[in-house]
């Protein structure tokens, strides 16, 4: 049976490299590639694949929200997050959002092959570090990602603040009063235990 895999990454070298590794190592594999999220969604509306190898920093991407958007089209597809970020700090949030595994782009050829084959065969691939993070979170009953403390509206405001928008711009874009924006902003800083926009940007960069 042919295994259909979609590689989603905005770097040609990465797409080509992963394609070569998988074609050489996995029998009866059919590979497809896209380089941004809108094209990925368009592709998935027309085609079905067994596995998506998904970079989290692609043009038009929405971090964890990409997983749920893909699941709306193909509930059973396996999603392997492919990222330059260390799994010790970033894998947990994507696994909890529904990803079937997390693979660092700096992994060697054998690790890449093992991870992809395991996800295809068993449906998931969780390293000991990821399993420990899940267990620790369950035991401590605390969120590892502080951004998860925020409401949907607060996250929207955070994203605009990080992009450089001021209270007036945010008020116009979200159609809410400046007073409401200011109130949300104060709540955000309080929940995240930060004091200024610089700390907010650093926190969001880490949470991606």
N, C-alpha and C positions, 0 to 999 in steps of 0.2 A: 504493500500500500504506500502510495506517495505521500511524503510529509511536506506540507506547504508551510513555509515560514516567511513572515514579513519582517524585514529589517528596517527600522525607522531611525534615521540619524542624518543630521544635516552636513556631515563631513563625508565627502566622496571616498577619501582614503579609508575611513572606518568601515563604510558600507562595503567597499571592495575587499578589504582585509577579512572581515567576518564572513563574507560570501565565499571567499577562497577556502578558508578554514573549514566551513561547514560542507562545502561541496566535496572536499577531499576526504572528509571523515564520516559523513552520514550518508548511508545508502538511500537511494530513491528520494532525494530531497529536491523540492522545487522552491526556489527563492524569488522573492519580490522585494523591492525597496521603495521607500518614500523618504523625503527629506524635510517634511514639515507636517504639522498636525492637520491642517485643513485637507491636504492631499491624502493623508492617511485615512481620514474619515470618508472621503470620496471613494477611495479604493475599497474600503471595507463595506461600503454600501453596495458594491458590485461583486465583491469576491469574498470567499470564506477561506480562512487559513487556520492551521492548528495552533500556531505559536506566533506571537508578536514579540520581537526583541526591540524594546522601546527606550530610546534615550529620553531623559527627562528635561533636557534643555534644548528643545527644538523650536524653530520659529512657529509661532502660533500655539505653542504648548501651554498647558494649564496645570503643570505639576501633577498632584494627585488626582485632580478632577478628570484628567485624561482617561484614567482607568475606568471610572464609572461611565463616561461617555462612550467608551469602546464597548463596555459590557451591555449598554442599551442596544447596540447593533448585534453583538455576538456574545451572549451570556456565557457560553462554554469555552471561549477562546482562552488560551493560556497566555499570560503576559509576564515576560521576563524583563525587569527593569535593568537598563544598561547605562551605567553612569560613572563619571570620574570621581564622584564623591565616595568617601569611605563608608563601607556598610555599617561600621560600628556607630556612626552618627546619623546616617540617613536611611538605611534600609528599613528600619522598624515602621516608619510612618507609611511607606509604600506597601509593605506587606499587610499592614492593618487596613489599608485602603482597598485591598483585594488583589494585589500582585501575587503571582505564583513563585516569584524568586527575585533575587537581586544579584547582579554581577558587576563587579568593578571593571572598568575598561582597561585597567593596567594588568588584569589577570593574564596568565600565560596561556598558550594554546591548549594544553591539557585541561586546564580549569574551565576554559570556555566550552570545550567539547563535552566534558563531564556534566557541566551545569545544563547545557541545552539538551543533552540526551536524557538526563534525569527528569527534567521538566516534561519532556515529550512522553517519557515512559510512565512516570508516577503522578504527574500533574503538579509537582512542586519541587522546589529545591531551597532548603533553609539551612544555612551554615550554623555551626554551634553558637556563633556570636549573635545571630538573629534570634535563635531559640532562647538564648539566655536573656536577651533584651525583652522578649515577650513574657518570659517567666518573671523577670524582675518587675516589670510593669504591673503584672497581675498581683504579685505579692505586695508591692508597695502601694498599689491602687492609685498611681499617679500618672499623669500624662508626660511622656518623654518629650513631646514637642509642645512648647509653651503656646504656639500659635493656635493649637487646638482649644485653648481656653476662650477664644474669641467667638463672637456670634458672626453669622454670615455678613451682616451689615458692617460690623467692625472690621472684618477682613477686607471688605470692599474699600473702606476708608483707608486702611493700612496700605493697600496696594497703590492707591492714588497718592498717599503721602510719600511713599517710597519713590514714586515716579517724579516727585517734585511739585505736586499740586499743593496750593495753599487752601485755606479754609473756604475762600470765596469760590475758587475753581471747583472744589469738591461739592460745595453747596449747589452750584449750577448743574454739575454733571449728574448728581444723584437726586436733584430736585427736592432738597431738604434745606431747612434754614441754617444759617451760619451758627446760630446758638446750638442747634442740634449736633452740628459737626463738632463744635468745641466740646460738647458734653461727651460725645462718643470718643473723642480724642483723649480726654482726661481718663475715661474708663479704660481705654486701651493701655495707656501708660501705667495705670494702676495695676491692671491684670498682669501685665508683662514685667512689672517691676523695673521700668526704665524711666528716664527723665527727659530724653530728647530724641529728635529725628535720627541722629547719627546712630544711637543705640538701636533704634527701630530697624534701620536699614541693615545693620550688622546681624540682627536677630533673624530678619527675613532671608538674608543671604544664606545663613546657616541652616534654616529650616527648609530650603528648597530640596 
